[in-house]
Amino acid sequence: MTVWDVGLDRERLCGQAPQCVLAFNVVSFSQEQFLLVHLEVLVRDINDHAPRFPRAQIPVEVSEGVAVGTRIALEVPVDEDVGANGLQSLCLDKPHSPFRVELQTRADGAQCADLVLLQELDRESQATYSLGLVAQDGGRPPRSATAALSVRVLDANDHGPAFPQGAVAEVELAEDAPVGSLLLDPVSYTHLDVYKRQGPLVIKTQRQNNQMLH
């Protein structure tokens, strides 16, 4: 039996099937004898494909207020090889980031991947993370692929507005000042959150037995 010059492509013949078997009959005959032989050829996989990400750039958004252990589903890279030659690991290229990636295989054989939060996020300290997502198969030698994972940290209302430390505003007011007179402008303060998204900011005076100011 001879393999033609075009060779065998297991992925084209059998796709992701665990086993790839080609079954056929061979007839041998002569003037005196006729022989029918049934043959089954097991096509073994070789590591001729690298993992492949659906997208080269993977954007992810996560709120700074989510709990440690929060999981964010990721797209799983595709590897046309099977078994040990298929996708075996998925990890980040920066092990000290506040995230890790978990690759799991379900009971039906399908794989799923999650980005897991390892520590609390603070958007005011760091608003974005640029990471490399590395997929590797189990071939010898292994093949790998990398995609750019961009994590954007969304703001949560975790800070209040603050006046400068020890700030005291002194105002002089004439006794004949008309109602509605502007006494203090502008008011200086800081707000670490993106407060425009948290609603309008209202500044009020702290009244002490005086109902004439607001």
N, C-alpha and C positions, 0 to 999 in steps of 0.2 A: 504494500500500500504506500502511495506517495502523496505528499502534500504539494499542491500546486504552488507556483511561484507567488501567487497572491497571498499565500499564507492564511492563517486562521485569526479571526478577530472575535475573541470570546464575548466581548461586550456587545458586538453586533448580533452574534448568534443567540445569546442567552440573556443579555441584559444583566440584571442584578440577581438572577437565580443563584442559589447556593451551589448547585451543581450544574455543569453544562455537559450534557451527554448527546452525542450524535449517533443515532441508530439507523442502520441500513442493512440491506441484504446483498450478499455477493453470490453470484452464480458461477459455478465452475462446471464445465461439461466437455466431454469428448465423445468419440463415437461409441465408447463402451459404457460411459458413466456420466450421470448428471448429479451435481452436488450443489445444494443451497445452504449457504452459511449466513447466519445472522450475526452481525457485528455491532458492538457498542463502543464508541470512542469517547473517553472522558477527556475533555479539553480543560487543562489546568490554567488557572489565572497566573499571569505575571504582572509585576508592578510597572505597567506601561502608561499609567495616568497619574497625574498629581491632583490633589484636592483643588477644587475650584470654587471661589466665592461667587454668589449671584451678583454682587456689586463690589466694586473696588473701594467705595466710600460708604461706610455704615454710620448714619447719624442716630444718636440716642438722646432722649431727653429724660431727666429724672429730677424730681423736686428735692430741694435740700431738706425738706421736712419728713421724708419717708424714713421708716425704721430700718435699722441694721438687719440684714437678712432678706431684704426686698429683692425679688427676682424679676428680671426683665428678659423676655424671650428674644433670642437672636436667631437670625437665619442660619441654617446649618449648611456648611460647604458641601458641594457635591463631589464624590469620588466614584468614578465609574468602575474601579476595581472592587473586588469583594474580599471578604475574610480578612486575613491579616494584612493584605495589601490595600484594604480600604481605609477610610478615615479612622484614626485611633485616638488622636488627642487634639484639643483646642485650648489655647492658652493665650495670655497677654504677654507682650514683650517687656513689660515693666512690672516685675513682681511686687514692687512696693507701693503700687497704686491702691486706692481704697476699694478696688473691685477684684473679683476673680471670675473666671469662666468655668462653668461645669457642663461637660458633655455626657449625656446619658443615653442608654439604649433601652427603648420600651420593650414590653413583652412581645409586640408584633415585629420586632427587629428594627423599627424606625428609630432614628436618632433625633434628639432634641438638645438644644443648647440654651443656657441662661447666663446672663450677666448678674452676678450676685454682689450686693453691697456689703462690704466688710466693716466699714466704720462710718460714723456720721459725716455728712457733707456740710460745708459752710460756703455758700455762694459768695459771700463777701470776702472770703479768703482766696477762693479759687473758683472761677465760674465755668471753666472748661477743662476737659482732659483729652489729650490727643494720645491715643494708644494704638499699638499694632496688635491685630488679632491673627495669631499664627495657627494654621491647620497643618497637621502632619499625619501621614499614613504609616503603616507598620512594615513597609517593604524594606529590603536590604539591597542597596542603601535606601533610606526613606526619602520620599518626595514631600515637599511642603509648599504652602502658599501663604501670603500675608495680605490682609485687608486693613485699611485705615479706619479705626473705630474712634469716632468723635462723640464725646459725652458732654452734653450741655446741661449745666445745673440750673434748674429753675428756681426763682426766688420764692421764699415763704415769708410770711409776716412774723419774723422772729426778733425784730428790733423795734424799739420805740424811738420817736424823735428825741434829740438831746440838745439842750442849750450848752454853750461853752461853760466849763466848770467854773463855778463861783460868779457867773454872770449876774449882774444886778442892773436893772434899768431904772434910771431916775428921770422923772418927768415933771416939768413945771407946767402948771395950768392956771391961766388967769381966771378969776372968779366970774368974769363976764363972758367966758368962752361959750359960743353957741353949742346947742345940742348937735352931736354928730361930728364934733371936731376930731381930727386925726391927731392922736397923742404920740404914737410910737410907730415909726416906719424907717427903715425896714426892721424886721425881727430876724436875728441871725440864729440858725439852728442847723443841726446835721441829722441826717436820716440814712442809715446804711442800707435799708431795704429800698427796692424800687417802688416807692410809696405811691406813685401815680397809679399803679395797678392794684393797690390795696385800698383805694378810695380816697376822697379828698381829705386834706390835712386841715384840722380845725385847731386854732390857738385861742384859748380863753384865759381871762384873768382869774386868779384865785381870790374870791371875794371874802372879805373879813368885815362883816357888819357894814358893808357899803354896797348898796344896790344901784349905784349911779354909773358904774363902769362896766364895759364888756368889750 
